[in-house]
Amino acid sequence: MKLALLLATLTAVSSGQSDEWVRALDQARQLTKAGNYPAAQRQLTQLAKQAEASGSPAAAIAWHDLGSVDFALGNLHSAERAYRRCLELRRGFGDDLDDARVRSSLGAVVARLGKYADAEALFESARVTFESKLGPDHLDYGAVLNNQAFLRQLQGRYADAAMLMRRAAAIFSGQVGPAHRSSVIALSNLALVCAKLGQGSEAEELSNRAVTSIEKLVTPDHPLLADLLFLRADVLKLIGNKKGAANARARAMEVRTAFLRDTGAGGVVPAEELRVR
C-alpha cells in the first residue's frame, strides 16, 4: 500500500527543520510501514504541531502523513481534516503533482464518508494532472484509478469498478511487479468486485493470490495481512463458501489480536477497507 511520501516537497521545504525533526519523520514513516499505526499517529501529531508552531511549511508533510495513518486506522473525519490542512498549507508551493497526490488521497477519504460528488471532483482533477504530466502508465495514475474504482463500487457500479481496477492492477504489475504491495492490494480489491459481479472462480483465485503474496511481504501480525484476510472472507461469503469465509475471518481476527497485543494499540482497530496510496 504505497504512501505518497511527497519526497520532493520534503527536500524543498524541510531545510528549515532540525535534523532531529527530519529523523523523527523518517521514524514515523518506518512505524507506518511496519503497521504500527498508533505509534506513528502519536509521533506525526507531535511533528505537525512542532512545525506549525515554528511556521514551517514542512507542517504540510506531517499533516499529509498523519492523514494517511488516520485513514489506515479508520479515523475518516480526522483523515479528512489532516489532508485538507495539508492542502491549505501547500498553497503557493507550485507543485501540481504533489497537490494531485493529496487530492487523490483526500478523495478516497471523503468517498467513504459518502461525499461522492466531492470525491469524484478530487479524483478527476488528480487523474487529469497525472495523465498530462506523467502519462497513463505511471503508478500515481494507477493509484487514482484504483481510488475511482472504489468510488464506483460504493455507488454500486460494479462493472465500471472492475474495468478501472483491472487497469490499475495492470499498471502496478507492469511498473513494480506482481509481488509488490500495491499490486497485491489491487488484486484483492478486484477479487471483491468480481465476487459481486458473480465471477466466483476468478474472485477466489485472485483472493488466494493476494493473501499468499502478502504473507511473503509482511510480518505475521501485520494489519495489512488482516485486511486482506477480511476481504477474502467477504469474497468467499459472496460466492457461497460460508465455511471458508468463517475460517478466513477467524484467522484475520487472530492476526489483528496479535497486532493489538504487540503494538499496545489499546483497542484501536485499523480499517478493513483498502486503497492504494
C-alpha positions as a Python dict, from the first residue, in 0.01 Angstrom:
ca = {
    (1, 'M'): (0, 0, 0),
    (2, 'K'): (222, 282, -128),
    (3, 'L'): (206, 608, 64),
    (4, 'A'): (258, 920, -144),
    (5, 'L'): (555, 1042, 56),
    (6, 'L'): (593, 1382, -111),
    (7, 'L'): (969, 1337, -108),
    (8, 'A'): (1044, 1621, -349),
    (9, 'T'): (847, 1862, -136),
    (10, 'L'): (1011, 1734, 181),
    (11, 'T'): (1355, 1810, 36),
    (12, 'A'): (1243, 2156, -63),
    (13, 'V'): (1058, 2268, 248),
    (14, 'S'): (1218, 2087, 541),
    (15, 'S'): (1554, 2261, 516),
    (16, 'G'): (1446, 2489, 799),
    (17, 'Q'): (1363, 2196, 1024),
    (18, 'S'): (1613, 2040, 1261),
    (19, 'D'): (1785, 1715, 1181),
    (20, 'E'): (1603, 1571, 1481),
    (21, 'W'): (1264, 1663, 1328),
    (22, 'V'): (1354, 1505, 994),
    (23, 'R'): (1478, 1188, 1168),
    (24, 'A'): (1156, 1173, 1369),
    (25, 'L'): (954, 1200, 1047),
    (26, 'D'): (1151, 914, 896),
    (27, 'Q'): (1093, 709, 1211),
    (28, 'A'): (718, 776, 1191),
    (29, 'R'): (719, 654, 832),
    (30, 'Q'): (901, 339, 932),
    (31, 'L'): (638, 280, 1202),
    (32, 'T'): (369, 327, 939),
    (33, 'K'): (533, 83, 702),
    (34, 'A'): (559, -173, 984),
    (35, 'G'): (187, -133, 1056),
    (36, 'N'): (233, 30, 1395),
    (37, 'Y'): (-22, 299, 1315),
    (38, 'P'): (-99, 414, 1672),
    (39, 'A'): (266, 492, 1743),
    (40, 'A'): (304, 663, 1405),
    (41, 'Q'): (-10, 868, 1472),
    (42, 'R'): (125, 996, 1805),
    (43, 'Q'): (459, 1091, 1654),
    (44, 'L'): (313, 1262, 1347),
    (45, 'T'): (68, 1463, 1558),
    (46, 'Q'): (360, 1597, 1758),
    (47, 'L'): (564, 1672, 1447),
    (48, 'A'): (275, 1859, 1285),
    (49, 'K'): (230, 2073, 1596),
    (50, 'Q'): (603, 2146, 1616),
    (51, 'A'): (625, 2252, 1252),
    (52, 'E'): (309, 2464, 1276),
    (53, 'A'): (440, 2637, 1588),
    (54, 'S'): (759, 2735, 1407),
    (55, 'G'): (569, 2845, 1096),
    (56, 'S'): (748, 2588, 883),
    (57, 'P'): (589, 2476, 554),
    (58, 'A'): (715, 2127, 643),
    (59, 'A'): (400, 2102, 855),
    (60, 'A'): (221, 2009, 532),
    (61, 'I'): (430, 1693, 512),
    (62, 'A'): (343, 1586, 866),
    (63, 'W'): (-27, 1657, 809),
    (64, 'H'): (-22, 1452, 490),
    (65, 'D'): (137, 1153, 657),
    (66, 'L'): (-99, 1188, 955),
    (67, 'G'): (-392, 1178, 714),
    (68, 'S'): (-263, 852, 570),
    (69, 'V'): (-226, 698, 916),
    (70, 'D'): (-569, 818, 1031),
    (71, 'F'): (-714, 665, 715),
    (72, 'A'): (-548, 333, 792),
    (73, 'L'): (-691, 346, 1144),
    (74, 'G'): (-1039, 419, 1012),
    (75, 'N'): (-1046, 770, 1162),
    (76, 'L'): (-1203, 916, 849),
    (77, 'H'): (-1304, 1258, 982),
    (78, 'S'): (-956, 1308, 1129),
    (79, 'A'): (-801, 1198, 800),
    (80, 'E'): (-1016, 1446, 608),
    (81, 'R'): (-910, 1730, 838),
    (82, 'A'): (-544, 1635, 806),
    (83, 'Y'): (-548, 1619, 426),
    (84, 'R'): (-740, 1947, 397),
    (85, 'R'): (-491, 2115, 633),
    (86, 'C'): (-209, 1979, 418),
    (87, 'L'): (-363, 2131, 104),
    (88, 'E'): (-420, 2461, 284),
    (89, 'L'): (-56, 2480, 391),
    (90, 'R'): (64, 2381, 45),
    (91, 'R'): (-90, 2682, -127),
    (92, 'G'): (179, 2859, -322),
    (93, 'F'): (417, 2563, -333),
    (94, 'G'): (366, 2537, -708),
    (95, 'D'): (391, 2157, -724),
    (96, 'D'): (92, 2029, -921),
    (97, 'L'): (190, 1663, -887),
    (98, 'D'): (212, 1662, -508),
    (99, 'D'): (-112, 1859, -486),
    (100, 'A'): (-275, 1596, -707),
    (101, 'R'): (-148, 1316, -481),
    (102, 'V'): (-304, 1484, -178),
    (103, 'R'): (-631, 1540, -366),
    (104, 'S'): (-643, 1171, -462),
    (105, 'S'): (-588, 1068, -101),
    (106, 'L'): (-849, 1315, 23),
    (107, 'G'): (-1093, 1183, -237),
    (108, 'A'): (-1051, 830, -101),
    (109, 'V'): (-1147, 956, 244),
    (110, 'V'): (-1448, 1165, 150),
    (111, 'A'): (-1580, 885, -74),
    (112, 'R'): (-1604, 664, 234),
    (113, 'L'): (-1781, 946, 415),
    (114, 'G'): (-2049, 942, 145),
    (115, 'K'): (-1941, 1267, -21),
    (116, 'Y'): (-1945, 1115, -368),
    (117, 'A'): (-1959, 1434, -574),
    (118, 'D'): (-1668, 1584, -380),
    (119, 'A'): (-1469, 1261, -423),
    (120, 'E'): (-1540, 1247, -796),
    (121, 'A'): (-1416, 1603, -847),
    (122, 'L'): (-1099, 1537, -646),
    (123, 'F'): (-1023, 1213, -833),
    (124, 'E'): (-1086, 1358, -1176),
    (125, 'S'): (-869, 1662, -1106),
    (126, 'A'): (-587, 1436, -989),
    (127, 'R'): (-631, 1195, -1281),
    (128, 'V'): (-606, 1472, -1539),
    (129, 'T'): (-291, 1608, -1375),
    (130, 'F'): (-124, 1265, -1362),
    (131, 'E'): (-216, 1180, -1719),
    (132, 'S'): (-86, 1508, -1860),
    (133, 'K'): (236, 1522, -1657),
    (134, 'L'): (325, 1154, -1601),
    (135, 'G'): (134, 954, -1860),
    (136, 'P'): (-131, 680, -1831),
    (137, 'D'): (109, 407, -1719),
    (138, 'H'): (252, 578, -1410),
    (139, 'L'): (195, 444, -1059),
    (140, 'D'): (21, 763, -950),
    (141, 'Y'): (-222, 728, -1240),
    (142, 'G'): (-288, 369, -1136),
    (143, 'A'): (-347, 479, -776),
    (144, 'V'): (-613, 732, -869),
    (145, 'L'): (-782, 476, -1096),
    (146, 'N'): (-790, 237, -801),
    (147, 'N'): (-950, 506, -587),
    (148, 'Q'): (-1203, 589, -856),
    (149, 'A'): (-1283, 220, -882),
    (150, 'F'): (-1363, 205, -513),
    (151, 'L'): (-1596, 503, -554),
    (152, 'R'): (-1777, 316, -833),
    (153, 'Q'): (-1806, 18, -601),
    (154, 'L'): (-1960, 234, -329),
    (155, 'Q'): (-2207, 361, -589),
    (156, 'G'): (-2299, 4, -687),
    (157, 'R'): (-2145, 42, -1034),
    (158, 'Y'): (-1952, -284, -1016),
    (159, 'A'): (-1884, -332, -1387),
    (160, 'D'): (-1728, 15, -1409),
    (161, 'A'): (-1533, -57, -1089),
    (162, 'A'): (-1396, -382, -1232),
    (163, 'M'): (-1281, -210, -1551),
    (164, 'L'): (-1093, 57, -1356),
    (165, 'M'): (-945, -195, -1112),
    (166, 'R'): (-818, -419, -1392),
    (167, 'R'): (-642, -122, -1548),
    (168, 'A'): (-493, -18, -1211),
    (169, 'A'): (-376, -373, -1139),
    (170, 'A'): (-209, -392, -1481),
    (171, 'I'): (-26, -64, -1419),
    (172, 'F'): (102, -173, -1079),
    (173, 'S'): (208, -515, -1203),
    (174, 'G'): (388, -363, -1500),
    (175, 'Q'): (565, -93, -1302),
    (176, 'V'): (661, -261, -973),
    (177, 'G'): (591, -630, -1037),
    (178, 'P'): (305, -858, -931),
    (179, 'A'): (455, -923, -584),
    (180, 'H'): (457, -556, -476),
    (181, 'R'): (215, -443, -205),
    (182, 'S'): (29, -212, -442),
    (183, 'S'): (-19, -490, -696),
    (184, 'V'): (-138, -732, -428),
    (185, 'I'): (-390, -486, -286),
    (186, 'A'): (-524, -411, -633),
    (187, 'L'): (-579, -784, -687),
    (188, 'S'): (-763, -813, -357),
    (189, 'N'): (-987, -516, -441),
    (190, 'L'): (-1057, -666, -784),
    (191, 'A'): (-1143, -1003, -626),
    (192, 'L'): (-1420, -844, -420),
    (193, 'V'): (-1572, -671, -722),
    (194, 'C'): (-1556, -991, -926),
    (195, 'A'): (-1741, -1170, -647),
    (196, 'K'): (-2013, -905, -654),
    (197, 'L'): (-2041, -949, -1030),
    (198, 'G'): (-2093, -1324, -986),
    (199, 'Q'): (-1750, -1416, -1122),
    (200, 'G'): (-1681, -1659, -840),
    (201, 'S'): (-1392, -1863, -981),
    (202, 'E'): (-1187, -1558, -1075),
    (203, 'A'): (-1271, -1386, -747),
    (204, 'E'): (-1147, -1681, -541),
    (205, 'E'): (-831, -1723, -747),
    (206, 'L'): (-743, -1352, -721),
    (207, 'S'): (-809, -1351, -347),
    (208, 'N'): (-591, -1659, -297),
    (209, 'R'): (-306, -1497, -489),
    (210, 'A'): (-337, -1175, -291),
    (211, 'V'): (-323, -1342, 51),
    (212, 'T'): (-41, -1578, -50),
    (213, 'S'): (162, -1285, -186),
    (214, 'I'): (110, -1054, 113),
    (215, 'E'): (218, -1330, 352),
    (216, 'K'): (560, -1315, 185),
    (217, 'L'): (582, -936, 220),
    (218, 'V'): (476, -858, 577),
    (219, 'T'): (513, -995, 928),
    (220, 'P'): (254, -1247, 1057),
    (221, 'D'): (91, -980, 1278),
    (222, 'H'): (84, -700, 1020),
    (223, 'P'): (-257, -528, 990),
    (224, 'L'): (-238, -539, 610),
    (225, 'L'): (-250, -919, 629),
    (226, 'A'): (-559, -892, 848),
    (227, 'D'): (-717, -652, 598),
    (228, 'L'): (-666, -892, 307),
    (229, 'L'): (-796, -1184, 511),
    (230, 'F'): (-1110, -988, 596),
    (231, 'L'): (-1155, -912, 227),
    (232, 'R'): (-1101, -1279, 148),
    (233, 'A'): (-1376, -1365, 397),
    (234, 'D'): (-1609, -1123, 219),
    (235, 'V'): (-1522, -1276, -120),
    (236, 'L'): (-1583, -1631, 0),
    (237, 'K'): (-1911, -1533, 165),
    (238, 'L'): (-2033, -1369, -157),
    (239, 'I'): (-1957, -1679, -365),
    (240, 'G'): (-2131, -1908, -114),
    (241, 'N'): (-1832, -2061, 66),
    (242, 'K'): (-1953, -1996, 420),
    (243, 'K'): (-1704, -2230, 589),
    (244, 'G'): (-1409, -2077, 405),
    (245, 'A'): (-1535, -1729, 489),
    (246, 'A'): (-1560, -1815, 859),
    (247, 'N'): (-1208, -1958, 859),
    (248, 'A'): (-1065, -1652, 684),
    (249, 'R'): (-1240, -1416, 926),
    (250, 'A'): (-1121, -1616, 1226),
    (251, 'R'): (-763, -1601, 1103),
    (252, 'A'): (-796, -1228, 1034),
    (253, 'M'): (-909, -1174, 1392),
    (254, 'E'): (-609, -1372, 1518),
    (255, 'V'): (-374, -1150, 1318),
    (256, 'R'): (-549, -837, 1439),
    (257, 'T'): (-538, -950, 1801),
    (258, 'A'): (-165, -1019, 1769),
    (259, 'F'): (-114, -673, 1621),
    (260, 'L'): (-301, -503, 1905),
    (261, 'R'): (-107, -705, 2162),
    (262, 'D'): (234, -645, 2006),
    (263, 'T'): (187, -271, 1946),
    (264, 'G'): (-4, -187, 2262),
    (265, 'A'): (-265, -16, 2046),
    (266, 'G'): (-517, -17, 2328),
    (267, 'G'): (-807, -143, 2122),
    (268, 'V'): (-752, 82, 1821),
    (269, 'V'): (-856, -121, 1518),
    (270, 'P'): (-720, -45, 1168),
    (271, 'A'): (-969, -5, 886),
    (272, 'E'): (-1061, -307, 679),
    (273, 'E'): (-1121, -108, 361),
    (274, 'L'): (-822, -73, 136),
    (275, 'R'): (-686, 161, -122),
    (276, 'V'): (-353, 219, -287),
    (277, 'R'): (-185, 536, -156),
}
